[in-house]
Amino acid sequence: MSPSLSGKVAIVTGSSRSIGAAIAKRLASFGANVVINYVSNASAAQAVADDINKQGAGKAIIVKADVGSLAENKHLVEETLRQFGRIDIVVLNAGIMENKKLQDVTEADFDKHYNTNVRGPLFLVQTVVPHLKAGSRVIFFSTSLTRASIVPPDYLLYASTKGAVEQFSRILAKDLGASGITVNTVSPGPIDTDLFRQGKTEQQINFFKGLHPQKRLGTAEEVSNVVSFLVSEEASWVNGQTILINGVGPWGFAWRTQLTDLFSGIRRMMGSQSRGAHDLL
Ligand SMILES: NC(=O)c1ccc[n+]([C@@H]2O[C@H](COP(=O)([O-])OP(=O)(O)OC[C@H]3O[C@@H](n4cnc5c(N)ncnc54)[C@H](OP(=O)(O)O)[C@@H]3O)[C@@H](O)[C@H]2O)c1
């Protein structure tokens, strides 16, 4: 049975493309009115909103806002309230990943990652919470990398921002739980999106596919399926959880054979300087 989200209003940050777009479309298909948020890609946001409005279930509006800016987060909330009159669901999906090793990381890289992935979600929740009633839902976005036994060194900044978000979620689940609001985190594993593909060769992408039992990447729709459950009434007793959506593989647990594959793949990707698998575990 499909959950009904009729009458609910959802803000989905970063919903012009990829995972956010799939979530916005799915929530709208269950009747929610959705806010399509983007930072630079107006035509993609318009295409998502047009698609939703053509389906005739929930309505979509578009609000441009850089989630890393407190002022723009405020604008996002005010515009949502002005046009839809309420907020029930906040999906903190917008995120960036620009990988660099320790010696190459700049202050600007640090600020950009922490503004978008950490500061933005926290202050957006702070701004939204006074408008949320019992039964509302907050969904944070992490990554399965926070649980992986091996993470390449250039994921340093990105993985650390997601670690911070998981702690927000864990603590806020109790704080906001007292008001009947659930707070959960989803942690996707490799999902075939622009963020995942950027900076990788086809060979590297095939390497990631090969690590999974089904020899493929996940899809944005597979993430949206889990999010639509978590925001539904049926998930009322699911709170403070981090749900891994990664089709298993080394992001979920370490099989010995996969570890061997992973280690040789990482060595191929990074040259001969990788340490032994046992050093990395
Ligand atoms: N793909 C994966 O394998 C994977 C794995 C684990 C976790 N995740 C997490 O899942 C989430 C979505 O990832 P994705 O792969 O769908 O990313 P994506 O393909 O890069 O899409 C990012 C979306 O976020 C928007 N965005 C970026 N910076 C923003 C900002 N400052 N303010 C507002 N919107 C902003 C983009 O808008 P524009 O179109 O305007 O640029 C776009 O709609 C992220 O939090 C990511 O960390 C992804």
The ligand as a Gaussian input file, in Angstrom:
#p B3LYP/6-31G(d) Opt

LIG

0 1
 N       25.542000       9.734000      -5.103000
 C       26.057000       8.979000      -4.143000
 O       26.695000       7.950000      -4.397000
 C       25.883000       9.373000      -2.704000
 C       26.374000       8.482000      -1.730000
 C       26.244000       8.824000      -0.395000
 C       25.620000      10.001000      -0.024000
 N       25.129000      10.839000      -0.988000
 C       24.498000      12.081000      -0.530000
 O       23.240000      12.224000      -1.164000
 C       22.945000      13.612000      -1.334000
 C       22.585000      13.882000      -2.779000
 O       23.674000      13.496000      -3.578000
 P       23.581000      13.420000      -5.178000
 O       24.488000      12.328000      -5.584000
 O       22.159000      13.386000      -5.599000
 O       24.252000      14.852000      -5.553000
 P       24.308000      15.642000      -6.960000
 O       24.101000      14.717000      -8.082000
 O       25.575000      16.415000      -6.936000
 O       23.084000      16.684000      -6.850000
 C       23.215000      17.695000      -5.873000
 C       21.952000      18.500000      -5.733000
 O       22.171000      19.404000      -4.625000
 C       22.046000      20.736000      -5.077000
 N       22.984000      21.577000      -4.330000
 C       24.339000      21.492000      -4.271000
 N       24.831000      22.445000      -3.465000
 C       23.761000      23.148000      -3.006000
 C       23.622000      24.262000      -2.153000
 N       24.694000      24.865000      -1.601000
 N       22.370000      24.737000      -1.905000
 C       21.291000      24.150000      -2.466000
 N       21.362000      23.087000      -3.287000
 C       22.591000      22.598000      -3.564000
 C       22.295000      20.697000      -6.569000
 O       21.669000      21.841000      -7.167000
 P       22.104000      22.437000      -8.619000
 O       21.462000      21.521000      -9.640000
 O       21.564000      23.818000      -8.646000
 O       23.599000      22.369000      -8.672000
 C       21.636000      19.372000      -6.927000
 O       20.239000      19.514000      -7.013000
 C       24.195000      14.379000      -0.857000
 O       24.001000      14.815000       0.471000
 C       25.288000      13.322000      -0.917000
 O       26.320000      13.584000      -0.007000
 C       25.258000      10.549000      -2.317000

